[in-house]
């Protein structure tokens, strides 16, 4: 079998080291880098560094590359569009890709009701705009978010984000009127409680928190990731989501689904919340929507989206024509039933391989979880205490890179190995990547003295 991975130098090679040194001299250390390699080109699931090494990419641009690197139809659309119109500004005038993409997303988002779509540039911008729209519509101020959430790096979305030390330390004060509720993390439930009992407790806790933390009459929106992403790939239990929906309906609160990382086919459905049957009032999407281009979208009930005054929404680059045509072509691929079926198949294979690893190393791999091909394994020092082992996670990601596979961390404690491969990868690439992960785990287990 032909190997996709091809390493011709040490990792990182001399050219990567030189370019990374230039980066470190020119850019601040706060702009983090998770690997020491420098990339020259990429296609599909394969990336080639400046030393000529070929890697398999299971980080996928942190969820941005569902359709893979440089997909042919996206590249062709960008090239053709660049010859006609690179920028106009949707505030100044209207152009076909902008309108066509809005129409397309209105037809695709969950909910049998009239919708409108607004474009921004990033997930953080999209989530902040969701808050603006929700406050404008409800005339309320409060925003409810959850433990483990990541919603962005703007001041408001940092207030909404849960992980303090990595994303928020030293950057306050943060925006007010953000209220945090517990999230039903099934892995970290009390040992004496079943999953069902833990979910039931959290369902009851919703009512409690709407008394003890914030009154529902003050809340404009509840913002939830259907799969907590940066917080460790934790799927929201369907029963708990349904109770959230019922409480929002009861109290006139908008339910906002943050699908920035979990959307666009990443879980085997176009939007992850579709697995639960719950229909949000507003959906925010980004990352894989653009096929690698920077674009985000807010799709919501028409009457909600129409609440802000003219001129209250928008941005200079929002709905850029290059990003819009890229998104239209990416959607052609993502919405194809064969693509979504393949995504589910990839997820099944990955989960099976991860469960085999967990059975082999039960003292290290505390949990395997996710939805579809959005998967992670949580590494712990002790399966009984579930004490996080961040250093083991770093060691695994370093070991996979040495063998030609790019993986990255996740989790509230940074102790999860997250897998977000392009959903266009072949069976051979999938097997090779998981084989490398297996060998890398064995390396780390030996190094840690667990073998």
Phi, psi and omega per residue, in radians:
X1 nan 2.331 3.127
X2 -1.209 2.312 3.135
X3 -1.555 2.307 3.062
X4 -1.290 -0.664 -3.138
X5 -1.298 2.323 3.115
X6 -2.517 1.899 -3.115
X7 -1.862 2.081 -3.092
X8 -1.921 -0.170 3.057
X9 -2.366 3.068 2.953
X10 -1.126 2.882 3.138
X11 -2.092 2.060 -0.016
X12 -1.361 2.667 3.101
X13 -1.412 3.052 -3.075
X14 -1.089 -0.654 -3.140
X15 -1.234 -0.657 3.052
X16 -1.099 -0.780 -3.138
X17 -1.062 -0.687 -3.135
X18 -1.164 -0.763 -3.119
X19 -1.207 -0.690 3.108
X20 -1.138 -0.632 3.075
X21 -1.093 -0.709 3.079
X22 -1.098 -0.727 3.097
X23 -1.040 -0.827 -3.094
X24 -1.111 -0.536 3.116
X25 -1.362 -0.482 -3.024
X26 -1.761 -0.350 -3.019
X27 -2.148 2.703 -3.129
X28 -1.300 2.619 -3.132
X29 -1.164 -0.328 3.093
X30 -1.114 -0.426 3.038
X31 -1.409 1.519 -2.917
X32 -1.146 2.720 3.001
X33 -2.285 2.279 -3.055
X34 -1.576 -0.273 3.093
X35 -2.371 2.777 -3.141
X36 -1.677 0.353 -3.098
X37 -1.806 2.700 3.093
X38 -2.066 2.262 -2.992
X39 -1.781 2.397 3.101
X40 -1.742 -0.745 -3.072
X41 -2.694 2.894 -3.137
X42 -2.793 2.636 3.041
X43 -2.700 2.360 -3.115
X44 1.111 -2.131 3.121
X45 -1.789 0.081 -3.052
X46 -1.906 2.396 3.074
X47 -2.204 2.521 -3.108
X48 -2.047 2.218 -3.116
X49 -1.521 3.116 -3.045
X50 -1.307 -0.066 3.034
X51 -1.748 -0.015 -3.135
X52 1.568 0.129 3.053
X53 -1.378 2.439 3.101
X54 -1.897 2.210 -3.129
X55 -2.000 2.702 2.872
X56 -1.608 2.356 -3.050
X57 -1.797 1.832 3.057
X58 -1.847 0.266 2.999
X59 -1.694 -0.532 3.026
X60 0.971 0.707 3.127
X61 1.086 0.543 -3.035
X62 0.917 0.857 3.030
X63 1.631 0.170 -3.057
X64 -1.612 -0.247 -2.921
X65 -2.045 0.868 3.090
X66 -0.999 -0.636 -3.129
X67 -1.634 0.181 3.061
X68 1.511 2.991 3.078
X69 -1.281 2.475 3.045
X70 0.683 0.957 3.103
X71 -1.073 2.422 -2.993
X72 -0.984 -0.768 -3.073
X73 -1.217 -0.595 3.108
X74 -1.210 -0.793 3.138
X75 -1.046 -0.786 -3.129
X76 -1.102 -0.703 -3.135
X77 -1.153 -0.725 3.121
X78 -1.123 -0.755 -3.132
X79 -1.086 -0.765 -3.136
X80 -1.170 -0.729 -3.117
X81 -1.166 -0.642 -3.118
X82 -1.088 -0.490 3.118
X83 -1.340 -0.291 -3.087
X84 -1.848 -0.853 -3.060
X85 -2.777 1.996 3.116
X86 -1.595 -0.714 -3.113
X87 -2.644 2.480 3.029
X88 -2.336 -0.677 -3.001
X89 1.501 1.992 -3.096
X90 -1.143 -0.284 3.045
X91 -1.262 -0.492 -3.066
X92 -1.545 -0.739 -3.051
X93 -2.737 3.024 -3.080
X94 -1.960 2.586 3.120
X95 -2.547 2.704 -2.969
X96 -0.963 -0.860 -3.093
X97 -1.026 -0.613 3.120
X98 -1.068 -0.878 -3.077
X99 -1.227 -0.741 -3.115
X100 -1.072 -0.694 -3.135
X101 -1.224 -0.694 3.090
X102 -1.072 -0.782 3.113
X103 -1.057 -0.709 -3.105
X104 -1.148 -0.788 -3.121
X105 -1.209 -0.612 3.065
X106 -1.025 -0.628 -3.116
X107 -1.389 -0.362 -3.030
X108 -1.705 -0.489 -3.047
X109 -1.170 2.650 -3.132
X110 -1.060 2.590 3.048
X111 1.961 2.256 3.121
X112 -1.643 1.192 3.127
X113 -2.667 2.893 -3.122
X114 -1.209 2.371 -3.068
X115 -2.234 2.839 2.965
X116 -2.382 2.643 -3.109
X117 -2.167 2.411 3.061
X118 -2.127 2.499 -3.137
X119 -1.890 2.487 2.989
X120 -2.309 -2.911 -3.039
X121 -1.870 -0.448 -3.052
X122 -2.458 2.911 3.084
X123 -1.086 -0.721 3.130
X124 -1.074 -0.782 3.090
X125 -1.049 -0.714 -3.137
X126 -1.100 -0.797 -3.121
X127 -1.177 -0.691 3.093
X128 -1.114 -0.675 3.120
X129 -1.184 -0.619 3.042
X130 -0.991 -0.706 3.113
X131 -1.152 -0.786 3.115
X132 -1.001 -0.824 -3.108
X133 -1.124 -0.748 -3.118
X134 -1.112 -0.747 3.118
X135 -1.159 -0.681 3.124
X136 -1.112 -0.728 -3.092
X137 -1.267 -0.791 -3.035
X138 -1.535 -0.320 -3.021
X139 1.050 0.573 3.061
X140 -2.124 2.934 -3.057
X141 -1.986 -0.535 -2.962
X142 -1.225 2.482 3.081
X143 -2.222 2.207 3.110
X144 -1.751 2.267 3.074
X145 -2.295 -3.063 -2.960
X146 -2.352 2.715 3.054
X147 -0.931 2.377 3.106
X148 1.542 -0.127 -3.048
X149 -1.212 2.575 2.926
X150 -2.270 2.132 -3.110
X151 -2.176 -0.066 3.080
X152 2.461 -3.073 -3.027
X153 -2.079 0.088 2.974
X154 -1.253 2.937 -3.080
X155 -1.053 -0.774 -3.140
X156 -1.180 -0.791 -3.103
X157 -1.279 -0.417 2.977
X158 -1.170 -0.653 3.056
X159 -1.077 -0.588 -3.141
X160 -1.373 -0.369 -3.087
X161 -1.412 2.545 -3.011
X162 -1.578 -0.677 -2.957
X163 -1.348 1.853 -2.932
X164 -1.343 -0.988 -2.959
X165 -1.048 -0.715 -3.070
X166 -1.348 -0.642 -2.970
X167 -1.929 -0.338 -2.923
X168 -2.154 -0.316 -3.010
X169 -1.008 2.173 3.081
X170 1.453 0.017 -3.026
X171 -1.844 -0.060 -3.092
X172 -1.294 3.076 0.095
X173 -1.315 2.664 -3.102
X174 -1.770 2.907 -3.115
X175 -1.061 2.478 -3.139
X176 -1.441 -3.124 3.042
X177 1.142 0.587 3.016
X178 -2.023 2.178 -3.045
X179 -2.095 2.224 -3.022
X180 -1.843 2.228 3.098
X181 -1.875 2.755 3.054
X182 -1.218 2.627 3.106
X183 -1.950 2.439 -3.114
X184 -1.304 1.382 3.055
X185 -1.326 1.821 -3.029
X186 -1.144 -0.553 -3.114
X187 -1.199 -0.656 -3.048
X188 -1.717 0.535 3.031
X189 -1.352 2.772 3.051
X190 -1.000 2.479 -3.047
X191 -1.020 -0.527 -3.069
X192 -1.451 -0.065 -3.075
X193 -1.848 2.434 3.028
X194 -1.345 2.887 3.081
X195 -1.028 -0.744 -3.117
X196 -1.105 -0.753 3.133
X197 -1.143 -0.655 3.127
X198 -1.156 -0.713 3.086
X199 -1.148 -0.745 3.118
X200 -1.049 -0.705 3.112
X201 -1.069 -0.762 3.139
X202 -1.182 -0.584 3.068
X203 -1.103 -0.789 3.097
X204 -1.142 -0.598 -3.110
X205 -1.164 -0.470 3.067
X206 -1.027 -0.821 3.108
X207 -1.077 -0.729 3.134
X208 -1.083 -0.781 -3.089
X209 -1.199 -0.512 3.066
X210 -1.321 0.020 2.965
X211 -1.932 -0.864 -2.988
X212 -1.443 -0.523 -3.058
X213 -1.749 -0.851 3.123
X214 -2.732 2.462 3.097
X215 -1.330 2.398 -3.093
X216 -1.050 -0.445 3.140
X217 -1.192 -0.221 3.138
X218 -1.684 -0.167 -2.960
X219 -1.647 2.183 3.068
X220 -1.435 -0.746 -3.040
X221 -2.658 2.586 2.902
X222 -1.831 2.160 -3.087
X223 -1.939 2.124 -3.045
X224 -2.368 2.367 2.930
X225 -1.480 2.083 3.114
X226 -1.026 -0.501 2.900
X227 -2.230 1.960 3.083
X228 -1.004 2.119 -3.007
X229 -1.554 -1.437 -3.120
X230 -0.988 -0.487 -3.138
X231 -1.314 -0.023 3.016
X232 2.157 0.394 3.037
X233 1.016 0.953 -3.112
X234 -1.794 1.899 3.090
X235 -1.177 2.367 3.060
X236 -1.288 2.200 3.132
X237 -1.041 2.394 -3.056
X238 -1.049 -0.724 -3.126
X239 -1.092 -0.684 3.116
X240 -1.175 -0.721 3.079
X241 -1.095 -0.692 3.127
X242 -1.118 -0.672 3.091
X243 -1.165 -0.681 3.048
X244 -1.007 -0.799 3.133
X245 -1.060 -0.754 -3.128
X246 -1.126 -0.731 3.128
X247 -1.159 -0.683 3.085
X248 -1.085 -0.753 3.108
X249 -1.093 -0.758 -3.094
X250 -1.091 -0.651 -3.003
X251 -1.897 0.152 3.111
X252 1.210 0.561 3.133
X253 -1.742 2.488 3.080
X254 -1.471 2.421 3.057
X255 -1.772 2.066 -3.106
X256 -1.923 2.170 3.083
X257 -1.700 2.055 3.049
X258 -1.509 1.723 -3.127
X259 -1.868 0.479 -3.098
X260 -1.023 -0.811 -3.140
X261 -1.715 -0.591 -3.021
X262 -1.505 -0.188 -3.085
X263 -1.527 -3.039 3.080
X264 1.051 0.836 3.031
X265 1.458 -0.046 -3.015
X266 -1.083 -0.464 -3.138
X267 -1.901 0.158 -3.115
X268 1.718 -0.166 2.976
X269 -2.182 2.809 -3.089
X270 -1.014 -0.773 3.066
X271 -2.157 2.391 -3.071
X272 -1.096 -0.560 -3.086
X273 -1.154 -0.299 3.104
X274 -1.112 -0.427 3.109
X275 -1.080 -0.515 -3.068
X276 -1.591 -0.295 -3.044
X277 1.415 -0.035 3.127
X278 -1.399 2.375 -3.135
X279 -1.899 2.037 3.110
X280 -1.386 2.867 3.053
X281 -1.402 -0.582 3.139
X282 -2.394 2.442 3.033
X283 -2.106 2.300 3.011
X284 -1.887 2.287 3.128
X285 -2.385 2.706 3.133
X286 -2.842 -2.403 3.078
X287 0.717 -1.817 -3.023
X288 -1.188 -0.190 3.083
X289 -0.967 -0.682 -3.016
X290 -1.593 0.061 -3.123
X291 1.029 0.460 -3.107
X292 1.932 -0.233 3.099
X293 -1.587 2.628 -3.129
X294 -1.363 1.925 3.078
X295 -2.786 2.530 3.016
X296 -2.362 2.811 -3.102
X297 -2.446 2.532 3.010
X298 -2.054 2.048 -3.126
X299 -2.034 2.189 -3.069
X300 -2.632 3.018 3.054
X301 -0.919 2.368 -3.039
X302 -1.002 -0.765 -3.081
X303 -1.159 -0.513 3.086
X304 -1.282 -0.826 -3.096
X305 -1.160 -0.392 -3.117
X306 -1.474 -0.052 -3.042
X307 -1.184 -0.789 -3.113
X308 -1.130 2.573 -3.111
X309 -1.227 2.679 3.083
X310 -0.980 2.258 -3.081
X311 1.670 -0.176 -3.127
X312 -1.399 -0.257 -3.098
X313 -2.190 2.686 3.027
X314 2.171 3.133 3.135
X315 -2.959 2.804 -3.039
X316 -0.965 -0.773 -3.052
X317 -1.774 0.019 -3.060
X318 -1.137 2.177 -3.108
X319 1.321 0.574 3.099
X320 -0.960 2.421 -3.064
X321 -1.030 -0.657 3.121
X322 -1.119 -0.761 3.138
X323 -1.175 -0.623 -3.131
X324 -1.170 -0.758 -3.141
X325 -1.205 -0.598 3.068
X326 -1.094 -0.748 3.137
X327 -1.140 -0.696 3.120
X328 -1.059 -0.746 3.131
X329 -1.243 -0.676 3.079
X330 -1.056 -0.712 3.120
X331 -1.143 -0.608 3.062
X332 -0.956 -0.721 -3.134
X333 -1.315 -0.862 -3.005
X334 -1.137 -0.636 -3.083
X335 -1.422 -0.105 3.093
X336 -1.180 2.297 -3.082
X337 -1.047 -0.581 3.124
X338 -1.165 -0.642 3.116
X339 -1.140 -0.795 -3.121
X340 -1.182 -0.626 3.063
X341 -1.120 -0.745 3.122
X342 -1.114 -0.696 3.105
X343 -1.025 -0.752 3.113
X344 -1.112 -0.728 3.113
X345 -1.075 -0.759 3.116
X346 -1.050 -0.771 3.117
X347 -1.066 -0.712 3.131
X348 -1.109 -0.754 3.130
X349 -1.126 -0.803 -3.122
X350 -1.083 -0.790 -3.125
X351 -1.089 -0.749 3.133
X352 -1.051 -0.764 3.131
X353 -1.153 -0.690 3.129
X354 -1.168 -0.653 3.109
X355 -1.171 -0.599 3.044
X356 -1.093 -0.758 3.102
X357 -1.099 -0.708 3.135
X358 -1.105 -0.720 3.106
X359 -1.121 -0.549 -3.131
X360 -1.352 -0.629 -3.084
X361 -2.188 1.083 -3.053
X362 -1.154 -0.391 3.131
X363 -1.383 -0.229 -3.120
X364 -1.910 -0.808 -3.094
X365 -1.595 1.750 -3.094
X366 -1.307 -0.597 -3.058
X367 -2.671 2.553 2.958
X368 -2.119 2.179 -3.042
X369 -2.728 2.999 3.140
X370 2.428 -2.936 -3.118
X371 -2.408 2.126 -3.089
X372 1.066 -2.396 -3.126
X373 -1.542 0.397 3.021
X374 -1.861 1.588 -2.905
X375 -2.270 2.680 3.092
X376 -2.601 2.738 2.957
X377 -2.150 2.352 -3.108
X378 -1.710 2.194 -3.092
X379 -1.748 2.328 -3.063
X380 -2.317 2.743 3.082
X381 -1.383 -0.482 -3.081
X382 -2.590 2.100 -3.110
X383 -1.140 -0.364 3.138
X384 -1.381 -0.845 -3.135
X385 -1.470 -0.341 -3.115
X386 1.060 0.544 3.110
X387 -1.147 2.185 -3.085
X388 -1.088 2.572 3.125
X389 -2.211 1.425 -3.108
X390 -1.112 -0.680 -3.099
X391 -1.123 -0.606 3.087
X392 -1.155 -0.676 3.101
X393 -1.111 -0.767 3.091
X394 -1.059 -0.684 -3.133
X395 -1.158 -0.688 3.116
X396 -1.126 -0.814 -3.125
X397 -1.132 -0.608 3.070
X398 -1.197 -0.667 -3.130
X399 -1.209 -0.692 3.110
X400 -1.122 -0.683 -3.141
X401 -1.105 -0.702 3.126
X402 -1.077 -0.470 3.128
X403 -1.697 0.047 3.029
X404 1.712 0.290 3.125
X405 -2.118 2.242 3.133
X406 -1.627 2.031 3.003
X407 -2.268 2.766 -3.105
X408 -2.393 3.017 -3.072
X409 -1.561 2.956 2.960
X410 -2.804 3.136 3.036
X411 1.847 2.597 3.107
X412 -1.009 -0.556 3.128
X413 -1.796 0.175 -3.109
X414 0.968 0.595 -3.087
X415 -2.051 0.389 3.098
X416 -1.985 2.414 2.971
X417 -1.596 2.050 -3.044
X418 -1.784 2.433 -3.112
X419 -2.119 2.035 3.142
X420 -2.360 1.038 -3.083
X421 -1.202 2.696 2.948
X422 -0.939 2.430 -3.067
X423 -1.491 0.189 3.069
X424 -1.801 0.052 -3.062
X425 -1.196 2.642 -3.086
X426 -1.400 2.924 3.054
X427 -1.013 -0.719 -3.120
X428 -1.138 -0.724 3.125
X429 -1.164 -0.699 3.112
X430 -1.078 -0.828 3.132
X431 -1.098 -0.760 -3.118
X432 -1.097 -0.752 3.136
X433 -1.088 -0.784 -3.138
X434 -1.225 -0.563 3.049
X435 -1.099 -0.749 3.122
X436 -1.112 -0.725 3.099
X437 -1.047 -0.745 3.129
X438 -1.087 -0.806 3.121
X439 -1.124 -0.668 -3.140
X440 -1.172 -0.684 3.078
X441 -1.063 -0.734 3.121
X442 -1.081 -0.710 3.088
X443 -1.018 -0.843 -3.084
X444 -1.168 -0.708 3.107
X445 -1.030 -0.756 3.102
X446 -1.127 -0.762 -3.126
X447 -1.082 -0.696 -3.117
X448 -1.393 -0.084 3.132
X449 1.299 0.495 -3.128
X450 -1.685 -0.187 -3.076
X451 -1.287 nan nan
